[in-house]
Amino acid sequence: MNIRGELRVPGDKSISHRAFMLGSLARGSTTVSGALGSKDVASTRRVLEALGARIEEKGGTWLVTGGDLREPSTVLDAGNSGTTARLVSGICAAIEGVSVMTGDSSLVTRPMGRVMRPLGKMGAQFLARQDRHLPMAVRGGRLTGISYGMDVASAQVKSAIILAGLKAEGSTEVTEPFPSRDHSERMLSYFGATLARGGNSVGLEGPQELEAREVSVPGDPSSAAFPAVWAAATPGSEALIREVCLNPTRIGFIPVLKRMGAVITLENVREVCGEPVGDILVRGAVLQGTIIEGEEIPKLIDEIPILAVAACLAEGRTVVRDASELRVKETDRIKALVEGLASLGAGAEETPDGLVIEGPLKLERGSVRTYSDHRIAMSFHILSRAAGIDVAIDDPGCVDISFPGFFELMETLA
């Protein structure tokens, strides 16, 4: 089914998280407009309030007053948000006293050792279930900067170390094998921090103070990927997605769709609060299979489920490699995708670090288990609409984690 129309997707989740976090660390009052109204971002606000920040909403704009975070008197609940759990760990590492954090049934299965190790080298102490899972206690206080090389590119781990480095004595440097999302670096600079960036490394001298700012949150490119794939994979479609964050580390799905055959242009591009922002115009075509691997994976890791939908509708083989990170997201997304396609009568090959899809797949109506993963739910909904089949999704409410109003907004394009 092809589509025509224009829309605005909700505010960027990554930028929303960071706006509240840096506003809570900064001196003065930060205003945040356009923030995503999702469950994950609400978890971040609640955790920061428990740490002493004052966060109030007035007419759709948030006022954040921080600068003096302290040991919490209650357990910090990160809900389903891995971003909250990992980045706030870096903040708690520098707070004198003990902070205890937990999360929902999904988050407590996700790995935390990757942030515990570098923060422990900086001087924080951790006690966690099985030494790597929430619930987790952090004894924070005086930190010392480190030079840390990461085996796997991860914006969350990098950000946790940098946030701790803000309060640490001396130099902190993080090096990744490939560049990951750089929202933290951009926003820290916008809030007045001095960072050194070069190649795949970022560093700073601590301690540093942040100054309050006005933050305008653009649309989330990960959310924009859903209507973009729908339009790209259905010949005759045209969709204009307005006011989207065009950070190069976030729009890796666009080059993939282009080499598959979609016609995509970026319009009205300008800088807002340190981030490139603009409109995405997508025209559909008969797509061809492709290979997704290597350095581009960190730039589209969250978009692989919806790119798998494009592969289902494309002609030829699509191969995803080097994406083992998908196995430790909200669920094992590789397994969930392959199982979901099987429930619709189609086969996809599961590999240790990705999957192989021979398109176009012959699909039939059926029901899909999402494992309460928002991106799995939205991807299979787009597949159902683009392919014109009925797909029952077991937990449609889970989309509110990142994209409240998703189903209603997609209906405006039909």
VEXRO-274679 format. One record per residue (C-alpha): residue number from 0; residue in three letters; x, z, y. Coordinates in Angstrom, 2 decimals. Each point is the difference from the previous one (the first is absolute). Layout:
  nr rest    east      up   north
 NUM  ala       X       Z       Y
...
***
This chain:
  nr rest    east      up   north
   0  met    0.00    0.00    0.00
   1  asn    1.54   -1.03    3.31
   2  ile   -0.31    1.95    3.23
   3  arg    0.13   -0.54    3.75
   4  gly    0.13    2.53    2.80
   5  glu    2.10    2.52    1.87
   6  leu    0.43    3.74   -0.32
   7  arg    2.09    3.02    0.90
   8  val    1.27    2.23   -2.77
   9  pro    0.39    3.79    0.44
  10  gly    3.12    1.53    1.54
  11  asp    3.31   -0.09   -1.83
  12  lys    0.29    2.89   -2.46
  13  ser    3.79    0.33    0.18
  14  ile    0.04    0.04    3.80
  15  ser   -2.94    2.41    0.16
  16  his    1.79    2.50   -2.25
  17  arg    3.16   -0.19    2.07
  18  ala   -1.76    0.21    3.36
  19  phe   -1.50    3.36   -0.95
  20  met    3.24    1.25   -1.54
  21  leu    2.24   -0.93    2.93
  22  gly   -2.60    1.19    2.46
  23  ser    0.07    3.36   -1.78
  24  leu    3.79    0.15    0.28
  25  ala    0.17   -1.16    3.63
  26  arg   -0.06    2.05    3.18
  27  gly   -3.21   -0.51    1.96
  28  ser   -3.30   -1.69   -0.89
  29  thr   -0.12   -3.30   -1.86
  30  thr   -3.11   -2.21    0.07
  31  val   -0.79   -2.16   -3.02
  32  ser   -2.60   -2.78    0.24
  33  gly   -1.12   -2.31   -2.78
  34  ala    1.15    2.36   -2.76
  35  leu   -1.28   -0.72   -3.49
  36  gly   -2.97    2.20   -0.89
  37  ser    0.87    0.27   -3.67
  38  lys    0.32    2.88   -2.44
  39  asp    3.78   -0.36   -0.19
  40  val    0.50    0.28    3.76
  41  ala   -2.45    2.92    0.13
  42  ser    2.23    1.74   -2.56
  43  thr    2.98   -0.41    2.33
  44  arg   -1.93    1.47    2.93
  45  arg   -1.11    3.02   -2.02
  46  val    3.53    0.66   -1.26
  47  leu    1.47   -0.23    3.53
  48  glu   -2.68    2.35    1.36
  49  ala    0.91    2.49   -2.73
  50  leu    3.60   -0.25    1.26
  51  gly   -1.07    0.90    3.53
  52  ala   -0.80   -3.30    1.75
  53  arg   -3.19   -0.29    2.02
  54  ile   -1.85   -3.25   -0.66
  55  glu   -3.31   -0.80    1.72
  56  glu   -2.18   -3.10    0.18
  57  lys   -1.73   -1.04    3.21
  58  gly   -1.95   -3.22    0.15
  59  gly    1.91   -1.74   -2.76
  60  thr    3.42    1.00    1.38
  61  trp    2.06    2.80   -1.51
  62  leu    1.99    2.53    2.03
  63  val    2.96    1.50   -1.84
  64  thr    1.80    3.04    1.40
  65  gly    3.05    1.07   -1.94
  66  gly    3.64    0.87    0.40
  67  asp   -0.04    3.41   -1.67
  68  leu   -0.82   -0.35   -3.69
  69  arg    0.26    3.12   -2.14
  70  glu   -0.28    1.38   -3.52
  71  pro   -3.59   -0.54   -1.23
  72  ser   -2.21    2.87   -1.12
  73  thr   -1.91   -2.19   -2.48
  74  val    0.83   -2.57   -2.66
  75  leu    0.43   -3.52    1.44
  76  asp   -2.34   -2.46   -1.73
  77  ala    1.19   -3.62    0.24
  78  gly   -3.07   -1.31   -1.85
  79  asn    0.74   -3.45   -1.43
  80  ser    2.66   -0.87    2.57
  81  gly    3.55   -0.55   -1.21
  82  thr    1.03   -0.77    3.58
  83  thr   -1.23    3.41    1.12
  84  ala    1.72    1.85   -2.85
  85  arg    3.37   -1.72    0.31
  86  leu    0.35   -0.26    3.78
  87  val   -1.29    3.52    0.64
  88  ser    2.58    1.24   -2.52
  89  gly    2.65   -1.13    2.49
  90  ile   -1.78    1.88    2.78
  91  cys   -0.41    3.16   -2.10
  92  ala    3.66   -0.09   -1.01
  93  ala    0.88    0.84    3.62
  94  ile   -2.64    2.73    0.48
  95  glu    1.28    3.54   -0.52
  96  gly   -1.89    1.61   -2.88
  97  val   -1.91   -1.20   -3.07
  98  ser   -2.51   -2.85   -0.10
  99  val   -2.05   -0.72   -3.13
 100  met   -1.56   -3.43   -0.53
 101  thr   -2.41   -1.43   -2.55
 102  gly   -2.27   -3.03   -0.35
 103  asp   -2.83   -1.51   -2.02
 104  ser    0.09   -0.83   -3.71
 105  ser    1.74   -3.31    0.70
 106  leu    2.59    1.21    2.51
 107  val    1.20    2.86   -2.22
 108  thr    1.15   -2.59   -2.56
 109  arg    2.09   -2.00    2.48
 110  pro    3.78    0.55    0.28
 111  met    1.33    2.31    2.70
 112  gly    3.55    0.35   -1.32
 113  arg    1.04   -2.99    2.07
 114  val   -0.53    2.02    3.20
 115  met    0.99    3.37   -1.42
 116  arg    3.52   -1.17   -0.88
 117  pro    1.17   -1.19    3.45
 118  leu   -1.81    2.78    1.86
 119  gly    1.62    2.51   -2.37
 120  lys    3.41   -1.42    0.91
 121  met   -0.87    0.68    3.64
 122  gly   -0.63    3.67   -0.73
 123  ala   -3.70    0.33   -0.89
 124  gln   -0.98    1.73   -3.24
 125  phe   -2.75   -1.24   -2.29
 126  leu   -2.05    1.35   -2.88
 127  ala   -2.28   -2.56   -1.59
 128  arg   -2.00   -0.54   -3.15
 129  gln    2.30   -1.55   -2.61
 130  asp    2.59   -0.13    2.83
 131  arg   -1.58   -3.20    1.35
 132  his   -3.77    0.33    0.50
 133  leu   -2.43    1.78    2.28
 134  pro   -0.86    2.83    0.44
 135  met    3.30    0.55    1.77
 136  ala    1.47    2.75    2.15
 137  val    2.56   -0.73    2.71
 138  arg    2.22    2.65    1.54
 139  gly    1.13   -1.56    3.24
 140  gly    2.22    0.95    2.87
 141  arg    3.46   -1.00    1.12
 142  leu    0.94   -3.51   -1.15
 143  thr    3.20   -2.02    0.03
 144  gly    0.07   -3.78    0.29
 145  ile    1.01   -2.14   -2.98
 146  ser    0.88   -3.59   -0.84
 147  tyr   -2.35   -1.09   -2.77
 148  gly   -0.13   -3.21   -2.01
 149  met   -3.34   -0.82   -1.62
 150  asp   -0.25   -1.80   -3.34
 151  val   -3.50   -1.31    0.79
 152  ala   -1.22   -1.08    3.44
 153  ser   -2.72    2.41    1.13
 154  ala   -1.32    0.45    3.53
 155  gln   -1.46    3.38   -0.96
 156  val    3.27    1.45   -1.28
 157  lys    1.97   -1.50    2.90
 158  ser   -2.50    1.43    2.50
 159  ala    0.08    3.48   -1.55
 160  ile    3.80    0.09    0.35
 161  ile   -0.09   -1.28    3.58
 162  leu   -2.68    2.51    1.02
 163  ala    2.10    2.81   -1.46
 164  gly    3.05   -1.46    1.76
 165  leu   -1.73    0.42    3.35
 166  lys    0.44    3.77   -0.36
 167  ala    3.26   -0.02   -1.99
 168  glu    3.46    0.71    1.35
 169  gly    2.28   -3.02    0.04
 170  ser   -0.40   -3.56   -1.20
 171  thr   -2.68   -1.21   -2.43
 172  glu    0.18   -3.52   -1.44
 173  val   -2.18   -1.75   -2.60
 174  thr    0.94   -3.26   -1.73
 175  glu   -2.42   -2.07   -2.13
 176  pro    0.69   -2.87   -2.40
 177  phe   -2.61   -2.08    1.87
 178  pro   -1.75    0.65    3.32
 179  ser   -3.29    1.85   -0.37
 180  arg   -2.71    0.60    2.61
 181  asp    1.51    1.11    3.29
 182  his   -3.01    1.57    1.75
 183  ser    1.74    3.38    0.17
 184  glu    3.07   -1.46    1.70
 185  arg   -2.09   -1.97    2.50
 186  met   -2.24    2.93    0.87
 187  leu    2.86    2.50    0.20
 188  ser    1.68   -2.27    2.54
 189  tyr   -3.29   -0.31    1.88
 190  phe   -0.21    3.83    0.11
 191  gly    3.49    0.16    1.51
 192  ala    2.27    0.55   -3.00
 193  thr    3.41   -1.67   -0.12
 194  leu    0.60   -1.82   -3.29
 195  ala    2.82   -2.18   -1.28
 196  arg   -1.25   -2.96   -2.06
 197  gly    2.09   -2.59   -1.79
 198  gly   -0.52   -2.04   -3.13
 199  asn   -1.90    2.13   -2.50
 200  ser    1.04    3.31    1.62
 201  val   -1.51    2.28    2.61
 202  gly    1.58    3.14    1.43
 203  leu   -0.34    2.59    2.74
 204  glu    1.83    2.97    1.46
 205  gly   -1.94    3.25   -0.10
 206  pro   -1.59    2.00    1.24
 207  gln   -2.19   -2.12    2.27
 208  glu   -3.23    0.66    1.89
 209  leu   -2.90   -2.44    0.26
 210  glu   -2.15   -0.58    3.07
 211  ala   -3.77   -0.53   -0.15
 212  arg   -1.29   -3.56    0.33
 213  glu   -3.19   -2.06    0.05
 214  val   -0.42   -1.82   -3.32
 215  ser   -2.33   -2.95   -0.61
 216  val   -0.36   -0.72   -3.72
 217  pro   -0.38   -3.70   -0.97
 218  gly   -1.87   -1.32   -3.04
 219  asp    1.48    0.64   -3.43
 220  pro    1.67   -3.07   -1.55
 221  ser   -0.58    1.41   -3.48
 222  ser   -3.72    0.03    0.76
 223  ala    0.22   -3.45    1.59
 224  ala    1.47   -1.33   -3.26
 225  phe   -3.39    0.27   -1.74
 226  pro   -1.97   -2.43    2.19
 227  ala    3.19   -2.08    0.41
 228  val    0.27   -0.59   -3.75
 229  trp   -3.74   -0.70   -0.27
 230  ala    0.32   -2.69    2.67
 231  ala    3.35   -1.35   -1.26
 232  ala   -1.17   -0.44   -3.59
 233  thr   -3.31   -1.75    0.75
 234  pro    0.32   -3.55    1.36
 235  gly   -2.09   -0.58    3.11
 236  ser    0.27    3.61    1.15
 237  glu    1.23    1.09    3.42
 238  ala    0.40    3.63    1.06
 239  leu    1.40    1.44    3.23
 240  ile    1.19    3.59   -0.31
 241  arg    0.59    1.49    3.44
 242  glu    2.34    2.67    1.38
 243  val    2.12    0.50   -3.14
 244  cys    3.41    1.68   -0.21
 245  leu    2.50   -2.80   -0.68
 246  asn    3.00    2.17   -0.82
 247  pro    2.32   -2.26   -2.07
 248  thr    0.38    2.72   -2.65
 249  arg   -3.78    0.02   -0.52
 250  ile   -1.10   -3.64   -0.13
 251  gly    1.94   -1.22   -3.02
 252  phe   -3.30   -1.19   -1.49
 253  ile   -0.24   -2.75    2.64
 254  pro    3.12   -1.96   -1.10
 255  val   -1.20    0.32   -3.60
 256  leu   -3.42   -1.47    0.82
 257  lys    1.65   -2.75    2.06
 258  arg    2.25   -1.13   -2.84
 259  met   -3.05    0.08   -2.28
 260  gly   -1.57   -2.55    2.34
 261  ala   -2.11    1.91    2.54
 262  val    0.16   -0.95    3.67
 263  ile    0.66    3.15    2.06
 264  thr    0.91    0.32    3.68
 265  leu    0.72    3.02    2.19
 266  glu   -1.56   -0.02    3.46
 267  asn    0.01    2.10    3.16
 268  val    3.12    1.91   -1.12
 269  arg    1.30    2.80    2.28
 270  glu    1.54    3.47   -0.26
 271  val   -2.11    3.18    0.07
 272  cys    1.66    3.44   -0.22
 273  gly    3.09   -1.48   -1.61
 274  glu   -1.89   -2.10   -2.59
 275  pro   -0.74   -3.75    0.01
 276  val   -3.77   -0.61    0.06
 277  gly   -2.03   -3.20   -0.18
 278  asp   -2.73   -2.02   -1.74
 279  ile    0.23   -1.59   -3.47
 280  leu   -1.79   -3.33   -0.52
 281  val   -0.38   -1.00   -3.66
 282  arg   -1.25   -3.33   -1.34
 283  gly   -0.65   -0.37   -3.70
 284  ala    1.45   -2.47   -2.48
 285  val    0.50   -0.60   -3.70
 286  leu    2.78    2.49   -0.65
 287  gln    2.95   -0.42   -2.34
 288  gly    1.69    2.72   -2.03
 289  thr    3.23    1.55    1.24
 290  ile    2.67    2.61   -0.75
 291  ile   -0.03    3.31    1.87
 292  glu    3.20    2.01   -0.44
 293  gly    3.13    1.59    1.44
 294  glu    0.39    0.85    3.65
 295  glu   -3.55   -0.98    0.91
 296  ile   -1.55    2.66   -2.27
 297  pro    0.37    2.95    2.44
 298  lys   -1.74   -2.10    2.69
 299  leu   -3.12   -0.53   -2.11
 300  ile   -0.07    2.71   -2.66
 301  asp   -3.51    1.15    1.01
 302  glu   -1.26   -3.59    0.16
 303  ile    0.96   -0.97   -3.55
 304  pro   -3.47    0.87   -1.39
 305  ile   -1.71   -2.38    2.44
 306  leu    2.73   -2.62   -0.45
 307  ala   -0.79    0.22   -3.72
 308  val   -3.52   -1.10    0.96
 309  ala    1.49   -3.05    1.73
 310  ala    1.95   -0.70   -3.19
 311  cys   -3.19    0.17   -2.08
 312  leu   -1.52   -2.77    2.14
 313  ala    3.17   -2.10    0.35
 314  glu    1.18   -2.83   -2.20
 315  gly    3.03    0.75   -2.17
 316  arg    2.10    3.05   -0.76
 317  thr    0.56    2.92    2.35
 318  val    2.70    2.51   -0.94
 319  val    0.49    3.42    1.63
 320  arg    3.36    1.68   -0.65
 321  asp    1.95    3.01    1.30
 322  ala   -3.22    1.89    0.76
 323  ser    0.31    3.03   -2.29
 324  glu   -0.94    2.12    3.05
 325  leu   -3.58   -1.12   -0.72
 326  arg   -0.03    2.29   -3.02
 327  val    0.27    3.15    2.16
 328  lys   -2.59   -0.79    2.66
 329  glu   -3.48    1.58    0.06
 330  thr   -0.18   -1.27   -3.55
 331  asp    2.10   -2.31   -2.16
 332  arg   -1.10   -3.11    1.88
 333  ile    1.60   -2.44   -2.44
 334  lys   -1.96    1.49   -2.88
 335  ala   -3.20    0.23    2.08
 336  leu    0.21   -3.68    1.00
 337  val    0.60   -1.24   -3.55
 338  glu   -2.75    2.22   -1.43
 339  gly   -2.42   -1.09    2.72
 340  leu    0.60   -3.68   -0.64
 341  ala   -0.42    0.55   -3.73
 342  ser   -3.40    1.58    0.66
 343  leu   -0.98   -3.25    1.76
 344  gly    1.00   -2.10   -3.00
 345  ala    3.36   -1.13    1.37
 346  gly    3.54    0.67   -1.09
 347  ala    3.06    0.96    2.00
 348  glu    3.39    0.96   -1.39
 349  glu    1.22    3.48    0.84
 350  thr    3.76    0.41    0.40
 351  pro    2.00    3.18    0.66
 352  asp    0.42   -0.83    3.69
 353  gly   -2.87   -2.38    0.73
 354  leu   -2.37   -2.51   -1.53
 355  val   -0.53   -3.69   -0.76
 356  ile   -3.24   -1.86    0.74
 357  glu   -0.74   -3.57   -1.15
 358  gly   -2.62   -1.32    2.39
 359  pro   -2.65   -0.91    0.63
 360  leu   -1.49    2.65   -2.27
 361  lys   -3.37   -0.47   -1.66
 362  leu   -1.88    3.12    1.02
 363  glu   -3.31    1.46   -1.09
 364  arg   -2.16    2.79    1.33
 365  gly    0.94    3.51   -0.99
 366  ser    0.94    3.47    1.16
 367  val    3.39    1.22    1.18
 368  arg    1.54    3.45   -0.17
 369  thr    1.83    0.67    3.27
 370  tyr    1.54    3.38   -0.88
 371  ser   -1.29    0.96    3.48
 372  asp    2.70   -2.20    1.55
 373  his   -1.23   -1.49    3.29
 374  arg    2.14   -3.15   -0.19
 375  ile   -1.09   -0.77   -3.56
 376  ala   -3.66    0.40    1.01
 377  met    0.30   -2.26    3.04
 378  ser    2.01   -2.63   -1.86
 379  phe   -2.58   -0.39   -2.74
 380  his   -2.81   -0.14    2.56
 381  ile    1.76   -2.89    1.75
 382  leu    0.55   -1.68   -3.37
 383  ser   -3.71    0.30   -0.79
 384  arg   -1.02   -1.55    3.33
 385  ala    2.60   -2.77    0.00
 386  ala   -0.64   -0.94   -3.64
 387  gly   -3.78    0.40    0.25
 388  ile   -0.39    2.47   -2.87
 389  asp   -1.64    3.41   -0.23
 390  val    2.55    2.80   -0.35
 391  ala   -1.14    3.62   -0.23
 392  ile    2.56    2.41    1.47
 393  asp   -0.12    3.52   -1.43
 394  asp    1.01    1.88    3.17
 395  pro   -0.76   -2.02    3.14
 396  gly    0.24    3.11    2.16
 397  cys    3.76    0.18   -0.51
 398  val    0.48   -2.81    2.55
 399  asp   -0.58    2.58    2.74
 400  ile    3.54    1.25   -0.68
 401  ser    1.35   -2.91    2.05
 402  phe   -2.83   -2.32    1.09
 403  pro   -3.28    1.71    0.95
 404  gly   -2.74   -2.58    0.47
 405  phe    1.79   -2.55   -2.21
 406  phe   -3.03   -1.32   -1.87
 407  glu   -2.14   -0.31    3.12
 408  leu    2.75   -1.78    1.93
 409  met    0.61   -2.49   -2.80
 410  glu   -3.71   -0.82    0.01
 411  thr    0.33   -1.27    3.57
 412  leu    2.20   -2.80   -1.34
 413  ala   -2.25   -1.09   -2.84
***
